[in-house]
Amino acid sequence: MSGPSDKNIPRGQRFLFIVLLLLLISAALIGLVSYPFVFVLLLWLGALIYAAWNATTANKKAVCINLAAVAGLLLALEAHWVNKKEFRKRPVVATNQVTGFSMKDPLLGYTRAPNYSRDATKTVNGQASYSVTYTTDSSGYRITPQPENPLDDTCMIFLGCSFTFGDGVNDAEAMPYQVAELSNRKTINLGVSGYGPHHMLAAIEFDLLPDLGDCSGKIAVYQAIEDHVSRAAGLGHVGEIGPRYVISETGQVVYAGQYGDRLKSNDAGAIWGAVFGKSYIYQEYFVERYWVGEDEIELYLAIVAAAKSRLQQKFPGVHFIVLYWDTSDRSHAREIEARLPEIADEYIRVSEIIPGIDADPTSWLLPLDPHPNAKAHRAIAEHLTQRTTQ
């Protein structure tokens, strides 16, 4: 007796079986091969062409043809970005890995390792961008000199990202270090590459800042760049790790866990990224070209305002300075610059300190790198010292 033939299986069940099989093969390709979505789209394009060829009605054939056209367009676009990003000539960037420099942190996502000293280098197409040394103290902060006979009892803390930490410059060239030398005051460099204002707020809320009890005067300098807007919203590669804040129904900024936990809580955006993260289309249009709108700007400004408020609760009388890099990405400068001065006790634009930076960026930025060079760090340090010691 022969077994039942495929013709005896209901058409709906056969269709469901084929779709499930294609999904399983697609999942295997995503996990096993390079450029998986090229092969996934090829698979679905072939299946849809086959389905159109064997369609039993004109309507089914039309649906399959249209879906095959969409798959073909997506395949062409995916192949275009794979070719452009992986095979065409593009800058070859080489940086040493500075192993062990970053360590996981349950509240901030990551932080700098304490008592660390390591050389850091970067080249682009074989040309040197920088070759420097990064050194941290016992708390993981980048070192600054401690004055033996300080000018006064005022302490200055510097908050921000790589612009504050001093990516690409030596320890003594970083702006907080130079402020310490010029002002003869105690300074602490809390900058960490990739951070945003949400890290600043979390450090304040969870009591991760250094003790400033011996300081009669306190100055906090938050160095802001426009990319902090997207980071605070968890967008882009840099924004995928770190504390997550949301605005509650009452208008308060509240901690909502870690951005890395979104997948565990069935966050739609995180799940979408986990499924399509290896797609070059997804990387290009949803990660690298993320959309920043009014909600993201509002969240960013609310986080900065909350950080100032809670910092003043922790350190009564602290003077909160916002130093804003208004010289590069200007996509949302109007909205940001309209509100940041209202939040800060003192608001400073980098273009006021270095008027010619836009006209001659090569004199103020690292070679083949968008970070400020030692000359720019010095100019800003001199300006801050003059403003805060008058």
SULBELTA-V930860 format. One record per pair of residues at least 12 apart in sequence whose C-alpha atoms are under 6 Angstrom apart, sorted by the first residue. I is the first residue (numbers start at 1). J is the second residue. Records with the same first field share a line. If there is no record, write none. Layout:
I=J / J
This chain:
26=40
37=279
41=75
45=68 / 71
48=64 / 68
52=64 / 65
78=280 / 281
81=280
91=125
92=124 / 125
93=123 / 124
94=122 / 123
95=121 / 122
96=121
101=113
108=199 / 242 / 243
109=241 / 242
112=140
113=140
114=136 / 137 / 138 / 139 / 140
115=136 / 137 / 138
116=135 / 136
117=134 / 135
118=133 / 134
119=132 / 133
120=132 / 133
129=367 / 368
130=168
132=169 / 170
133=170
141=189 / 190
142=189
144=177
146=186
147=184
150=184 / 185
151=184 / 185
153=215 / 216
154=215 / 216 / 217 / 218
155=186 / 187 / 215 / 218
156=187 / 218 / 219 / 220
157=187 / 188 / 220
158=189 / 190 / 220 / 221
159=190 / 191 / 222
160=191 / 222 / 223
161=191 / 192 / 193 / 194 / 195
162=192 / 193
164=191
165=191 / 192
173=374
175=377 / 381
176=189
178=381
179=381
183=385
194=238
196=228 / 231
198=232
201=307
218=318
219=318 / 319
220=320
221=321 / 322
222=322
223=322 / 323 / 324
224=323 / 324
225=325
229=297 / 300
233=296
236=287 / 288
240=259
241=259 / 260
242=258 / 259
243=258
244=256 / 257 / 258 / 259
305=343
320=344 / 345
321=344 / 345 / 346 / 347
322=344 / 347
323=348 / 349
324=349
325=350
364=376
